[in-house]
Amino acid sequence: MAEAKPKKAPARKSSAKKDAAPAAGGKLRLRVRGYDHKVLDQSVKQIIDTALRFDASVVGPIPLPTDIRKFTVNASTFVYKDAREQFEMRTHKRVIDIMDPTPKIIDALTNLSLPSGVSVDVRMI
């Protein structure tokens, strides 16, 4: 009795090339954080003005939800244990997207001096 050999499925060709260079239309995402919303907004305006000076298309600033960290501390020990103080730290956040950034824009943004208390996370998407 002859055994039937299973047929191999034809190899599929993928439409995407693995060795292709990344797409030219990238996006630079800046996530700006700070404790003081006024200083944060001034920094965001400075970043946007710098990007627009080099004719970049900017999306944002998009406000993200504010992180609120609350701390409760005993005001006194032993007798006045029910007396407590509450403190909170608010972290304000904004997102800015710069479409198709050029090396000049990236260089200008890295040389930008921002006030203390403002941090910027840069990510290429």
Sine and cosine of phi, psi and omega as CSV:
sin_phi,cos_phi,sin_psi,cos_psi,sin_omega,cos_omega
0.00,0.00,0.75,-0.66,-0.06,-1.00
-1.00,0.04,0.70,-0.72,0.02,-1.00
-1.00,0.07,0.63,-0.77,0.04,-1.00
-1.00,0.08,0.80,-0.60,0.02,-1.00
-1.00,0.07,0.71,-0.71,0.03,-1.00
-0.92,0.39,0.61,-0.79,-0.01,-1.00
-0.99,0.12,0.63,-0.78,0.07,-1.00
-0.99,0.14,0.63,-0.77,0.07,-1.00
-0.96,0.28,0.60,-0.80,0.02,-1.00
-0.90,0.43,0.59,-0.81,0.00,-1.00
-0.93,0.38,0.70,-0.71,0.00,-1.00
-1.00,-0.06,0.61,-0.79,0.04,-1.00
-1.00,-0.09,0.76,-0.65,0.03,-1.00
-1.00,0.08,0.57,-0.83,-0.04,-1.00
-0.98,0.20,-0.44,0.90,-0.02,-1.00
-1.00,-0.02,0.67,-0.74,0.03,-1.00
-1.00,0.03,0.73,-0.68,-0.02,-1.00
-0.97,0.23,-0.48,0.88,-0.06,-1.00
-1.00,-0.03,0.08,1.00,-0.06,-1.00
-0.95,0.32,0.47,-0.88,0.03,-1.00
-0.95,0.31,0.41,-0.91,0.03,-1.00
-0.89,0.46,0.40,-0.91,-0.05,-1.00
-0.88,0.47,0.61,-0.80,-0.05,-1.00
-0.95,0.30,-0.49,0.87,-0.05,-1.00
-1.00,0.09,0.96,0.27,0.00,-1.00
-1.00,0.01,0.02,-1.00,-0.03,-1.00
-0.67,-0.74,0.68,-0.74,0.05,-1.00
-0.97,-0.26,0.89,-0.46,-0.03,-1.00
-0.96,-0.28,0.86,-0.52,0.02,-1.00
-0.95,-0.30,0.81,-0.58,0.06,-1.00
-0.92,-0.38,0.91,-0.40,-0.12,-0.99
-0.96,-0.29,0.75,-0.66,-0.02,-1.00
-0.78,-0.62,0.52,-0.85,0.06,-1.00
-0.20,-0.98,0.31,-0.95,-0.01,-1.00
-1.00,0.05,-0.50,0.87,-0.02,-1.00
-0.96,-0.27,0.87,-0.49,-0.10,-1.00
-0.93,0.36,-0.47,0.88,0.00,-1.00
-0.94,0.34,-0.70,0.71,0.03,-1.00
-0.91,0.41,-0.61,0.79,0.01,-1.00
-0.89,0.45,-0.70,0.71,0.00,-1.00
-0.91,0.41,-0.58,0.81,0.07,-1.00
-0.91,0.42,-0.64,0.77,0.02,-1.00
-0.92,0.40,-0.65,0.76,0.03,-1.00
-0.90,0.45,-0.66,0.75,0.03,-1.00
-0.89,0.45,-0.63,0.78,0.03,-1.00
-0.91,0.42,-0.65,0.76,0.02,-1.00
-0.91,0.42,-0.70,0.71,-0.03,-1.00
-0.91,0.40,-0.66,0.75,0.04,-1.00
-0.88,0.48,-0.63,0.78,0.02,-1.00
-0.91,0.41,-0.68,0.74,0.00,-1.00
-0.93,0.38,-0.63,0.77,-0.01,-1.00
-0.95,0.33,-0.44,0.90,0.04,-1.00
-0.89,0.45,-0.48,0.88,0.01,-1.00
-0.98,-0.19,0.39,0.92,0.07,-1.00
0.84,0.54,0.69,0.72,0.05,-1.00
-0.99,-0.12,0.54,-0.84,0.09,-1.00
-1.00,0.03,0.79,-0.61,-0.11,-0.99
-0.90,-0.44,0.70,-0.71,0.11,-0.99
-0.91,-0.41,0.86,-0.51,0.05,-1.00
0.82,-0.58,-0.14,-0.99,0.13,0.99
-0.98,0.22,0.67,-0.74,0.02,-1.00
-0.97,-0.24,0.88,-0.47,0.01,-1.00
-0.97,0.26,0.73,-0.69,0.08,-1.00
-0.98,-0.19,0.29,-0.96,0.01,-1.00
-0.85,0.52,0.61,-0.79,-0.01,-1.00
-0.98,0.18,0.77,-0.64,0.08,-1.00
-0.99,0.15,0.77,-0.64,0.01,-1.00
-0.86,-0.51,0.90,-0.44,0.06,-1.00
-0.96,-0.28,0.86,-0.51,-0.03,-1.00
-0.95,-0.30,0.64,-0.77,0.01,-1.00
-0.81,-0.59,0.73,-0.69,0.08,-1.00
-0.91,-0.41,0.77,-0.64,-0.08,-1.00
-0.77,-0.63,0.65,-0.76,0.09,-1.00
-0.92,0.40,0.76,-0.65,0.01,-1.00
-0.97,0.23,-0.48,0.88,-0.01,-1.00
-0.52,-0.85,0.27,-0.96,0.03,-1.00
-0.96,-0.26,0.27,-0.96,0.13,-0.99
0.88,0.48,-1.00,-0.02,-0.17,-0.99
-0.93,0.36,-0.73,0.68,-0.07,-1.00
-0.98,-0.18,0.75,0.66,-0.07,-1.00
-0.91,0.42,-0.44,0.90,-0.02,-1.00
-0.98,0.21,-0.22,0.98,0.02,-1.00
-0.99,0.14,0.88,-0.47,-0.05,-1.00
-0.75,-0.67,0.44,-0.90,0.08,-1.00
-0.89,-0.46,0.59,-0.81,0.02,-1.00
-0.87,-0.49,0.69,-0.73,0.03,-1.00
-0.79,-0.61,0.41,-0.91,0.06,-1.00
-0.61,-0.79,0.50,-0.87,0.09,-1.00
-0.88,-0.48,0.81,-0.59,0.03,-1.00
-0.96,-0.29,0.78,-0.62,0.05,-1.00
-0.92,-0.38,0.92,-0.38,-0.01,-1.00
-1.00,-0.01,0.60,-0.80,-0.07,-1.00
-0.71,-0.70,0.56,-0.83,0.09,-1.00
-0.68,-0.73,0.49,-0.87,0.06,-1.00
-0.85,-0.52,0.72,-0.69,0.05,-1.00
-0.80,-0.60,0.76,-0.65,0.08,-1.00
-0.94,-0.34,0.76,-0.66,0.07,-1.00
-0.92,-0.39,0.89,-0.45,-0.06,-1.00
-0.99,0.13,0.65,-0.76,0.04,-1.00
0.73,0.68,0.90,0.44,-0.03,-1.00
-0.95,0.31,0.60,-0.80,0.06,-1.00
-0.98,-0.18,0.28,-0.96,0.04,-1.00
-0.86,0.51,-0.51,0.86,0.04,-1.00
-0.90,0.44,-0.65,0.76,0.00,-1.00
-0.91,0.41,-0.70,0.71,-0.02,-1.00
-0.90,0.44,-0.65,0.76,0.03,-1.00
-0.90,0.43,-0.67,0.74,0.00,-1.00
-0.91,0.42,-0.61,0.80,-0.01,-1.00
-0.95,0.30,-0.53,0.85,0.02,-1.00
-0.96,0.29,-0.49,0.87,0.01,-1.00
-1.00,0.06,-0.01,1.00,-0.03,-1.00
-0.95,0.31,0.74,-0.67,0.03,-1.00
-0.99,-0.17,0.88,-0.47,-0.02,-1.00
-0.96,-0.29,0.44,-0.90,-0.01,-1.00
-0.91,0.42,0.36,-0.93,0.03,-1.00
-0.93,0.36,0.51,-0.86,-0.05,-1.00
1.00,-0.08,-0.06,1.00,0.04,-1.00
-0.89,-0.46,0.82,-0.58,0.03,-1.00
-0.89,-0.46,0.57,-0.82,-0.04,-1.00
-0.82,-0.58,0.82,-0.58,0.12,-0.99
-0.97,-0.25,0.81,-0.59,-0.04,-1.00
-0.93,-0.36,0.75,-0.66,0.00,-1.00
-0.65,-0.76,0.69,-0.72,0.03,-1.00
-1.00,-0.07,0.82,-0.58,-0.02,-1.00
-0.92,-0.40,0.00,0.00,0.00,0.00
